[in-house]
């Protein structure tokens, strides 16, 4: 088979983005909008990366559907709604709806590429040098493309269970998040290894639908980066929903047995061992950069011990001034929205360099104001520092918490589990905001905006919030933190 370059000249672009996830496709679209000839290389059959295909979006579809079922089964009656006949789960129909949502969105991204004149190159990208990428399509055909600038946006992959071979995950009985999104029926029992965002979200899905879900977490709290007070309160809420927990525990043995999968875990302090057989086991112990077998070494880049690409403050790789990296394959939170911000920033940098010969110092990504959300019900959302971090760093701070029990909309909806917690500096800046509430991710955004633009907490306290909304709990916390008093709490 002849190499494409042997037949004719390789295609040349101002910028080639390798990886079509949230960071990559957003970067490609923005670069094209800024007048650059742009291509995006994506090995997956559809654009959108892990997030759109087997992560953020399909999990939200199942979270929404399972919440609807749980509400109908447990809460309709007390709201005065009677259902004649049985309420049943139809998992295949649920999966069909999930697939419809995903397909519509991936096609939407492809449509955006076409509208913005981004060339979508299907295949696995391999870096041959700082200006050359070899692309191998699904049939094994190869071609080389040339890029004045390269953006590495290869994302991340499942980390697996520490101390065990990656092949342990068969996506049938022992699954990653990918397999847990594809069950054909509700398992009777499921053990979740890892009490982070992914484990709690998918554990909640199958718990609501009828599975007995147990969570084993290595740390002494769930949601590792979250504020300890918020984590403790949220675990109580999940416990009332039926999830059970073993914290500060390490899995030491995994075996397939008749009737399911046997797990053995050991308490990190007491060394007491627990053995349990479950129909399904979900491994959700984190993700690692997807940099293996990409030819990164041909760019002169030495990966860090986590397999990530070192970059400077402008997201430029330390080896080449025309190669950038964004999203999950560099240090920082592995979040789709963080990757998107990286992508926009880099597109602007490259456009300035191409047009003006040098990149201007564009506003960098505000990593201190990147929100995190756990899309359970209620949701948990936070931005900035936790109390744990402030204490460790010796930073003086004030704290104000407003319970949803004192919020009129939460009371009207009979959804009072949760609170808003604000942490502010001695000069009235918001250092952190932590929320447990229905749609906490939406309620959080005014605090994110305040941190992004360095506004005083009193600005939030003096902002008019619509009434009655759960978001008023944020205003109340801001009033307490900045002005000294709540209105609707003592």
C-alpha positions as CSV (number, residue, x, y, z in Angstrom):
1,X,0.0,0.0,0.0
2,X,1.4,3.4,-1.0
3,X,1.6,6.1,1.6
4,X,-0.5,9.1,0.8
5,X,2.5,11.4,0.8
6,X,4.1,9.2,-1.9
7,X,1.2,10.0,-4.2
8,X,0.8,13.7,-3.6
9,X,1.6,16.5,-1.2
10,X,0.3,16.2,2.4
11,X,-2.5,18.5,3.4
12,X,-1.3,21.6,5.3
13,X,-3.1,23.5,8.0
14,X,-2.5,26.5,10.3
15,X,-3.5,24.3,13.2
16,X,-4.3,20.6,13.7
17,X,-6.1,19.5,16.8
18,X,-5.6,15.9,17.7
19,X,-8.6,14.7,19.7
20,X,-12.3,15.7,19.2
21,X,-13.5,15.8,22.8
22,X,-14.9,18.9,24.4
23,X,-11.5,20.6,24.5
24,X,-10.4,19.6,21.0
25,X,-13.6,20.3,19.1
26,X,-14.1,23.6,20.8
27,X,-10.5,24.6,20.1
28,X,-10.9,23.6,16.4
29,X,-14.2,25.6,16.0
30,X,-12.7,28.7,17.7
31,X,-9.6,28.5,15.6
32,X,-11.6,28.3,12.4
33,X,-13.8,31.2,13.5
34,X,-10.6,33.2,13.9
35,X,-9.7,32.6,10.3
36,X,-7.2,29.7,10.6
37,X,-7.2,26.7,8.3
38,X,-8.1,24.0,10.8
39,X,-8.4,20.2,11.0
40,X,-9.4,17.9,13.9
41,X,-8.2,14.3,14.0
42,X,-10.4,12.0,16.0
43,X,-10.1,8.2,16.2
44,X,-13.5,7.5,17.8
45,X,-16.3,6.9,15.4
46,X,-18.1,10.1,16.5
47,X,-17.0,13.5,17.7
48,X,-17.4,14.6,21.3
49,X,-14.9,12.4,23.1
50,X,-15.5,10.5,26.3
51,X,-17.7,13.2,27.7
52,X,-20.3,13.1,24.9
53,X,-20.1,9.5,24.0
54,X,-19.5,7.5,27.2
55,X,-19.3,10.0,30.0
56,X,-21.0,13.3,30.9
57,X,-24.0,13.2,28.5
58,X,-25.1,9.5,28.6
59,X,-24.7,9.5,32.4
60,X,-26.9,12.6,32.7
61,X,-29.6,10.9,30.6
62,X,-29.6,7.9,32.9
63,X,-29.5,10.2,36.0
64,X,-32.5,12.1,34.8
65,X,-34.5,8.9,33.9
66,X,-33.7,7.1,37.1
67,X,-34.6,10.2,39.1
68,X,-38.0,10.4,37.4
69,X,-38.6,6.7,38.3
70,X,-37.5,7.2,41.9
71,X,-39.8,10.2,42.2
72,X,-42.8,8.3,40.8
73,X,-42.1,5.3,43.1
74,X,-41.4,7.2,46.3
75,X,-42.6,10.8,46.2
76,X,-45.7,11.1,44.0
77,X,-48.1,9.8,46.7
78,X,-47.2,12.5,49.2
79,X,-47.6,15.1,46.6
80,X,-51.1,14.0,45.9
81,X,-50.5,12.1,42.7
82,X,-52.0,8.7,42.4
83,X,-50.7,6.2,39.8
84,X,-53.0,3.4,38.7
85,X,-51.1,0.2,37.9
86,X,-47.5,-0.7,38.6
87,X,-44.5,1.5,37.9
88,X,-41.8,-0.5,36.1
89,X,-38.3,0.1,34.8
90,X,-37.8,-0.5,31.1
91,X,-34.0,-0.5,30.8
92,X,-33.8,-1.1,27.0
93,X,-36.1,1.9,26.5
94,X,-34.0,3.9,28.8
95,X,-30.9,3.0,26.9
96,X,-32.6,3.8,23.6
97,X,-33.4,7.3,24.8
98,X,-29.9,7.8,26.1
99,X,-28.5,6.7,22.7
100,X,-30.8,9.1,20.9
101,X,-29.5,12.0,23.0
102,X,-25.9,11.1,22.4
103,X,-26.4,10.6,18.6
104,X,-28.2,13.9,18.3
105,X,-25.4,15.8,20.0
106,X,-22.5,14.1,18.2
107,X,-24.2,14.8,14.9
108,X,-24.6,18.4,16.1
109,X,-20.8,18.7,16.6
110,X,-20.2,17.4,13.1
111,X,-22.6,20.0,11.8
112,X,-20.8,22.7,13.6
113,X,-17.5,21.5,12.1
114,X,-19.1,21.8,8.6
115,X,-20.6,25.2,9.3
116,X,-17.3,26.6,10.6
117,X,-15.2,24.9,7.9
118,X,-13.2,22.6,10.2
119,X,-11.9,19.6,8.4
120,X,-12.9,16.4,10.3
121,X,-10.2,13.7,9.7
122,X,-11.3,10.3,11.1
123,X,-8.5,8.2,12.4
124,X,-5.9,7.7,15.0
125,X,-3.3,10.5,15.1
126,X,0.4,9.7,15.6
127,X,3.0,12.4,16.0
128,X,5.9,12.0,13.6
129,X,7.4,15.4,14.4
130,X,6.6,18.9,15.6
131,X,4.8,19.6,12.2
132,X,3.8,16.2,11.0
133,X,0.9,13.9,12.0
134,X,0.3,10.5,10.6
135,X,-3.4,9.5,10.6
136,X,-4.5,5.8,10.4
137,X,-8.2,5.3,9.6
138,X,-10.4,2.4,10.6
139,X,-9.3,0.4,7.5
140,X,-5.6,0.8,8.2
141,X,-5.0,3.4,5.5
142,X,-2.5,6.0,6.4
143,X,-1.9,9.6,5.4
144,X,0.3,12.4,6.7
145,X,-0.9,15.9,7.3
146,X,1.3,19.0,8.1
147,X,0.5,21.6,10.7
148,X,2.1,24.9,11.5
149,X,0.7,24.5,15.0
150,X,-0.4,21.3,16.8
151,X,-2.9,21.1,19.7
152,X,-2.7,17.8,21.7
153,X,-6.2,17.1,23.1
154,X,-6.1,13.3,23.4
155,X,-8.1,13.3,26.7
156,X,-8.0,10.5,29.3
157,X,-8.9,6.9,29.8
158,X,-10.0,4.7,32.7
159,X,-7.2,4.2,35.2
160,X,-8.2,0.8,36.3
161,X,-7.9,-0.7,39.8
162,X,-4.5,0.0,41.5
163,X,-2.5,-3.2,41.9
164,X,-4.5,-5.2,39.4
165,X,-4.1,-5.7,35.6
166,X,-6.2,-3.4,33.4
167,X,-7.6,-6.5,31.8
168,X,-9.5,-7.1,35.0
169,X,-12.2,-4.8,33.6
170,X,-14.2,-6.9,31.1
171,X,-17.1,-4.4,30.8
172,X,-19.5,-7.2,31.6
173,X,-19.3,-8.2,35.3
174,X,-16.4,-5.9,36.3
175,X,-17.1,-2.6,34.5
176,X,-15.7,0.9,34.1
177,X,-18.1,3.8,33.7
178,X,-18.4,2.8,30.0
179,X,-19.9,-0.6,30.9
180,X,-22.1,0.8,33.7
181,X,-23.8,2.9,31.1
182,X,-24.8,-0.2,29.1
183,X,-26.4,-2.6,31.5
184,X,-29.3,-4.4,29.9
185,X,-31.1,-5.0,33.2
186,X,-30.9,-3.7,36.8
187,X,-28.4,-5.7,38.8
188,X,-29.6,-7.0,42.2
189,X,-26.4,-5.9,43.8
190,X,-23.5,-3.6,42.8
191,X,-20.3,-2.7,44.5
192,X,-18.7,0.6,43.5
193,X,-14.9,0.9,44.0
194,X,-14.2,4.6,44.3
195,X,-16.4,7.2,45.9
196,X,-15.7,10.0,43.6
197,X,-18.0,11.8,41.1
198,X,-18.3,9.0,38.6
199,X,-18.9,6.3,41.2
200,X,-21.5,8.3,43.1
201,X,-23.4,9.3,40.0
202,X,-23.6,5.8,38.5
203,X,-24.1,4.2,41.9
204,X,-27.1,6.5,42.3
205,X,-28.5,5.6,38.9
206,X,-28.7,1.9,39.6
207,X,-29.6,2.4,43.3
208,X,-32.7,4.4,42.3
209,X,-33.6,1.7,39.8
210,X,-33.5,-1.0,42.4
211,X,-30.0,-2.3,42.9
212,X,-28.4,-2.6,46.4
213,X,-25.3,-0.4,46.0
214,X,-22.3,-0.5,48.3
215,X,-19.4,2.0,47.9
216,X,-15.8,1.2,48.9
217,X,-13.6,4.2,49.1
218,X,-9.8,4.4,49.8
219,X,-10.0,7.8,51.5
220,X,-11.8,8.5,54.7
221,X,-14.5,10.5,52.9
222,X,-16.4,10.5,49.6
223,X,-15.8,13.1,46.9
224,X,-12.1,13.5,47.8
225,X,-11.5,17.1,46.7
226,X,-14.8,18.3,48.2
227,X,-15.0,20.2,51.5
228,X,-15.1,17.7,54.4
229,X,-18.2,19.2,55.9
230,X,-20.1,19.0,52.6
231,X,-18.8,15.4,52.0
232,X,-20.0,14.3,55.4
233,X,-23.4,15.8,55.0
234,X,-23.9,14.4,51.5
235,X,-22.9,10.9,52.6
236,X,-25.8,11.1,55.1
237,X,-28.2,12.1,52.3
238,X,-27.0,9.2,50.1
239,X,-27.4,6.9,53.0
240,X,-31.0,7.8,53.4
241,X,-31.4,7.0,49.7
242,X,-30.1,3.5,50.2
243,X,-26.4,3.6,49.4
244,X,-24.0,2.1,51.9
245,X,-20.3,2.8,52.4
246,X,-17.0,1.4,53.6
247,X,-14.5,4.3,53.8
248,X,-10.7,4.2,54.4
249,X,-10.6,0.8,52.7
250,X,-8.5,-0.8,50.0
251,X,-9.6,-3.6,47.7
252,X,-7.1,-6.4,48.0
253,X,-8.7,-9.2,46.0
254,X,-11.1,-9.5,43.1
255,X,-12.4,-12.8,41.7
256,X,-15.2,-13.9,39.5
257,X,-17.3,-16.6,41.3
258,X,-20.6,-18.3,40.7
259,X,-23.3,-15.7,41.1
260,X,-21.1,-12.7,40.5
261,X,-17.9,-11.1,41.6
262,X,-16.2,-11.5,44.9
263,X,-14.4,-8.5,46.4
264,X,-12.2,-8.4,49.5
265,X,-11.3,-5.1,51.0
266,X,-9.2,-4.2,54.0
267,X,-9.6,-1.2,56.4
268,X,-6.5,0.9,56.1
269,X,-6.2,1.4,59.9
270,X,-7.7,-1.7,61.6
271,X,-6.7,-4.1,58.7
272,X,-10.1,-5.8,59.2
273,X,-11.1,-7.6,56.0
274,X,-14.6,-7.6,54.4
275,X,-15.7,-10.0,51.7
276,X,-18.7,-9.5,49.5
277,X,-20.2,-11.0,46.3
278,X,-22.0,-8.7,44.0
279,X,-23.6,-9.1,40.6
280,X,-21.7,-6.2,39.2
281,X,-18.6,-4.3,40.2
282,X,-17.9,-0.8,39.0
283,X,-14.3,0.4,39.1
284,X,-14.3,4.2,39.3
285,X,-10.9,4.9,40.7
286,X,-10.1,7.8,38.4
287,X,-8.7,8.4,35.0
288,X,-5.2,8.8,33.4
289,X,-4.0,10.8,30.4
290,X,-4.5,9.0,27.1
291,X,-1.0,9.7,25.9
292,X,0.3,6.2,25.3
293,X,1.1,5.1,21.7
294,X,0.6,8.6,20.3
295,X,4.2,9.3,19.3
296,X,4.5,12.1,21.9
297,X,8.2,11.2,22.3
298,X,8.7,12.3,18.7
299,X,7.9,15.8,19.7
300,X,10.7,15.8,22.3
301,X,8.2,15.8,25.1
302,X,9.0,13.9,28.4
303,X,5.7,12.9,30.1
304,X,5.4,13.4,33.9
305,X,4.9,10.4,36.2
306,X,1.2,10.5,35.6
307,X,1.6,10.3,31.8
308,X,0.6,13.9,31.4
309,X,2.2,16.5,29.1
310,X,4.1,19.3,30.8
311,X,3.1,22.8,29.6
312,X,3.9,26.3,30.6
313,X,1.5,29.0,31.7
314,X,0.3,29.5,28.1
315,X,-0.3,25.8,27.7
316,X,2.7,25.5,25.3
317,X,4.7,22.3,25.6
318,X,8.1,22.7,27.1
319,X,9.8,21.1,24.0
320,X,8.2,23.0,21.1
321,X,6.9,26.5,20.6
322,X,4.3,25.4,18.1
323,X,2.9,22.4,20.1
324,X,0.3,23.0,22.7
325,X,-1.7,20.6,25.0
326,X,-5.1,21.0,26.7
327,X,-7.7,19.2,28.8
328,X,-7.3,15.9,30.5
329,X,-3.8,15.2,29.1
330,X,-2.2,18.0,31.1
331,X,-2.3,18.7,34.9
332,X,-5.4,20.1,36.5
333,X,-9.0,18.9,37.0
334,X,-10.2,16.4,34.3
335,X,-13.4,18.3,33.5
336,X,-15.0,19.0,30.1
337,X,-15.6,22.6,30.8
338,X,-12.0,23.2,31.9
339,X,-10.9,21.6,28.7
340,X,-13.2,23.9,26.7
341,X,-11.7,27.0,28.3
342,X,-8.2,25.6,27.5
343,X,-9.3,25.2,23.9
344,X,-10.6,28.7,23.4
345,X,-7.6,30.2,25.0
346,X,-5.1,28.3,22.8
347,X,-7.1,29.1,19.6
348,X,-6.8,32.8,20.4
349,X,-3.1,32.4,21.2
350,X,-2.4,30.6,17.9
351,X,-4.5,33.1,15.9
352,X,-2.5,36.0,17.3
353,X,0.7,34.3,16.5
354,X,-0.3,33.4,12.9
355,X,-1.6,36.9,12.1
356,X,0.8,39.0,14.1
357,X,3.9,36.9,14.3
358,X,3.7,36.7,18.1
359,X,1.0,35.6,20.5
360,X,-0.4,38.3,22.7
361,X,-0.8,37.6,26.4
362,X,-4.5,36.7,26.3
363,X,-6.4,36.4,29.5
364,X,-5.3,33.0,30.9
365,X,-7.8,30.3,32.1
366,X,-8.9,31.1,35.6
367,X,-8.3,27.7,37.1
368,X,-9.2,29.0,40.6
369,X,-12.7,29.5,39.3
370,X,-13.4,26.2,37.6
371,X,-16.6,24.7,39.1
372,X,-17.1,21.0,40.0
373,X,-20.5,19.3,40.1
374,X,-21.8,15.9,41.2
375,X,-25.0,15.3,39.2
376,X,-26.8,13.2,41.8
377,X,-30.1,14.3,43.4
378,X,-29.6,16.6,45.2
379,X,-26.5,17.8,43.3
380,X,-23.3,18.8,44.9
381,X,-21.3,21.7,43.5
382,X,-18.3,23.7,44.5
383,X,-15.7,26.2,43.3
384,X,-12.6,27.5,44.9
385,X,-11.0,26.4,48.2
386,X,-12.5,24.1,50.8
387,X,-12.2,24.7,54.5
388,X,-9.6,21.9,54.6
389,X,-7.4,23.7,52.1
390,X,-7.7,27.1,53.8
391,X,-6.8,25.7,57.2
392,X,-3.8,23.8,55.7
393,X,-2.6,26.9,53.9
394,X,-3.1,29.1,57.0
395,X,-5.4,31.5,55.3
396,X,-7.8,33.5,57.5
397,X,-11.4,33.2,56.4
398,X,-15.0,33.6,57.4
399,X,-17.7,31.1,56.8
400,X,-21.5,31.4,56.4
401,X,-23.9,28.5,55.8
402,X,-27.6,28.8,54.9
403,X,-29.7,25.6,55.2
404,X,-32.3,24.8,52.5
405,X,-34.8,24.1,55.3
406,X,-35.0,27.9,55.6
407,X,-35.5,28.5,51.8
408,X,-39.1,29.0,50.7
409,X,-38.9,27.3,47.3
410,X,-37.1,24.3,48.9
411,X,-39.9,24.1,51.5
412,X,-42.6,24.4,48.9
413,X,-41.0,21.6,46.8
414,X,-40.4,19.5,49.9
415,X,-36.7,19.2,48.9
416,X,-35.0,20.6,52.0
417,X,-31.9,18.4,52.2
418,X,-28.9,20.6,51.6
419,X,-27.2,23.9,52.2
420,X,-25.1,26.7,50.7
421,X,-21.7,27.4,52.3
422,X,-19.6,30.4,51.5
423,X,-16.0,30.9,52.5
424,X,-14.7,34.5,52.3
425,X,-11.5,36.4,52.9
426,X,-11.0,39.1,55.5
427,X,-11.3,41.6,52.7
428,X,-14.6,40.2,51.5
429,X,-13.5,38.1,48.5
430,X,-15.1,34.7,47.8
431,X,-12.5,32.0,48.5
432,X,-14.9,29.1,48.0
433,X,-18.5,28.2,47.6
434,X,-20.0,24.7,48.4
435,X,-23.6,23.7,47.7
436,X,-25.8,20.7,48.2
437,X,-29.2,21.4,46.5
438,X,-31.3,20.4,43.6
439,X,-29.5,21.9,40.5
440,X,-26.6,23.0,42.7
441,X,-24.5,23.3,39.6
442,X,-26.8,26.1,38.3
443,X,-27.1,27.9,41.7
444,X,-23.3,28.0,42.0
445,X,-22.7,30.1,38.9
446,X,-23.1,33.6,40.4
447,X,-20.3,32.6,42.9
448,X,-18.1,31.4,40.0
449,X,-18.7,34.7,38.2
450,X,-17.8,36.6,41.3
451,X,-14.5,34.7,41.7
452,X,-13.7,35.0,38.0
453,X,-13.9,38.8,38.1
454,X,-12.6,39.2,41.7
455,X,-15.8,40.8,42.9
456,X,-16.6,41.4,46.6
457,X,-19.0,39.1,48.3
458,X,-21.2,42.1,49.1
459,X,-21.9,42.5,45.4
460,X,-23.5,39.1,45.5
461,X,-25.3,40.0,48.7
462,X,-26.8,43.1,47.1
463,X,-27.8,41.3,43.8
464,X,-31.5,40.8,43.3
465,X,-32.4,37.1,43.1
466,X,-35.8,36.1,41.9
467,X,-38.3,34.9,44.5
468,X,-39.1,32.1,45.2
469,X,-36.0,30.3,44.0
470,X,-33.5,27.9,45.6
471,X,-30.8,30.2,44.4
472,X,-31.8,32.7,47.1
473,X,-30.0,30.5,49.6
474,X,-26.8,31.7,47.9
475,X,-27.8,35.3,48.4
476,X,-28.6,34.6,52.1
477,X,-25.2,33.1,52.7
478,X,-23.6,36.1,51.0
479,X,-25.5,38.5,53.2
480,X,-24.3,36.6,56.3
481,X,-20.7,36.4,55.1
482,X,-20.5,40.0,54.0
483,X,-23.1,42.0,55.9
484,X,-23.3,40.0,59.1
485,X,-26.8,38.7,59.1
486,X,-29.3,36.5,57.3
487,X,-32.8,37.7,56.6
488,X,-34.6,34.3,56.7
489,X,-32.4,32.5,59.3
490,X,-31.0,33.2,62.7
